[in-house]
């Protein structure tokens, strides 16, 4: 990881030589680090995960430390609007991310069922007797406070929800909702299939944002919760597709 922070990318051969271990050992380590979401494996090597890069270097900010983010106010405002969409006695799916953890905070004390693979949501609701909390299984990615992998995907396909709150890393001008983590994309897509309604929570910074993996299109979104600086033409695409746009 130190090598990747310095260079952004590294080959198996380079890592094996610098660490004085076999290439097979490096491949096993890269497989594990990729599963944990700390890097992205590539042909013959690895690269830093896109969301961990800032001007080519690893950001030291913990990705799920809300107090350290510069857009906390936007996330708080979106969480308030999103929680208002939840009816009592409903089943709610909460995606990975800080925004969904803030939504969970606003569901405390309410008679709802929350299903998630977000460890941050567990932290928010673990001591709340009013909320029925269902945690999906999977491999723990400590740096993103989430559970991922085939176990999570299989569990997700066994549940059904009234509403799902989805996060992403980008909303393209053509209406494509994208993400940059291959390990998360299948779980997010399963969430969309499992819910009667899908609410995308994406601040103005996600327009267009980043990401090469298509999760869905705005036509698949029932409600878009965003902030005032989001691209108006992209928001209009959502409305034209039948989605409701809520600006926090």
C-alpha positions, 0 to 999 in steps of 0.5 A, spaced: 500 500 500 505 504 501 508 503 494 501 504 491 501 511 495 507 513 492 506 511 485 499 510 484 500 503 480 505 497 481 506 491 478 506 484 481 514 483 479 516 490 482 512 489 488 515 482 489 522 485 488 521 491 492 519 486 498 523 480 496 518 475 496 515 471 491 510 473 485 505 468 488 505 471 495 504 478 492 498 475 487 495 472 494 496 479 497 493 483 492 487 478 491 486 479 499 487 487 499 482 487 493 477 484 496 477 488 502 477 494 497 483 497 499 486 497 492 484 495 485 487 489 481 489 490 474 492 485 469 499 484 472 499 488 478 494 493 482 492 500 482 489 505 488 481 505 488 479 511 485 475 514 491 482 513 495 486 518 490 486 525 491 491 528 486 494 521 485 496 520 492 492 516 498 487 521 502 489 520 509 481 522 511 477 516 513 472 515 508 467 514 513 469 519 518 463 524 517 466 529 521 472 530 517 468 531 510 467 538 507 460 536 505 457 534 512 452 540 511 449 537 505 449 530 507 445 532 513 440 536 509 439 530 504 439 525 510 433 529 513 429 529 506 431 522 505 428 520 512 422 523 511 420 518 505 420 513 510 413 510 513 412 507 519 412 499 519 416 499 512 422 495 510 428 500 509 434 498 505 440 502 506 446 502 502 454 503 504 456 510 505 456 516 510 449 519 507 446 512 509 449 512 516 446 519 517 439 517 514 439 511 519 441 516 525 434 519 523 430 513 523 432 512 531 426 510 535 421 509 529 417 502 528 421 500 522 425 494 519 432 496 516 436 492 512 444 493 511 451 491 510 453 498 512 457 497 519 456 505 520 448 503 520 449 498 525 453 503 530 447 508 529 442 503 531 445 497 535 442 500 541 435 502 539 429 497 541 424 500 536 428 499 530 428 492 527 435 491 524 437 486 519 445 485 518 447 482 511 453 477 511 459 478 508 467 480 508 468 486 512 472 492 509 474 495 515 477 501 511 469 502 508 466 500 514 462 495 510 460 488 508 461 485 501 462 479 497 458 473 494 455 472 501 452 479 501 450 478 494 446 472 496 443 475 502 441 481 498 437 477 493 433 473 499 430 480 502 424 485 499 424 492 501 419 498 501 424 503 499 432 502 498 436 508 499 442 508 494 449 511 494 453 512 488 460 516 486 457 519 480 451 521 476 453 522 468 449 527 464 446 522 460 443 519 466 447 513 468 448 512 475 455 509 476 460 507 481 467 506 482 468 499 486 467 493 482 466 489 489 460 494 491 456 494 484 453 487 484 450 489 491 447 495 489 444 492 483 441 487 488 438 492 492 435 496 486 431 489 484 429 488 492 426 494 493 419 497 491 421 504 491 429 506 490 431 513 492 438 515 490 442 520 495 447 524 491 449 531 492 451 536 487 458 533 488 456 527 484 454 530 478 458 528 474 462 525 479 467 519 477 466 512 476 466 507 470 461 501 473 454 503 471 449 501 476 442 503 473 439 509 469 435 515 472 429 511 469 430 506 474 430 511 480 423 513 483 426 519 488 433 523 487 435 526 493 440 532 492 443 539 493 442 545 490 448 545 485 446 539 482 446 539 474 439 542 472 439 538 465 441 531 469 435 533 474 430 534 468 432 527 465 430 524 472 423 528 472 422 526 464 423 519 466 418 519 472 422 520 478 421 525 483 427 530 485 428 533 492 433 538 493 435 539 500 
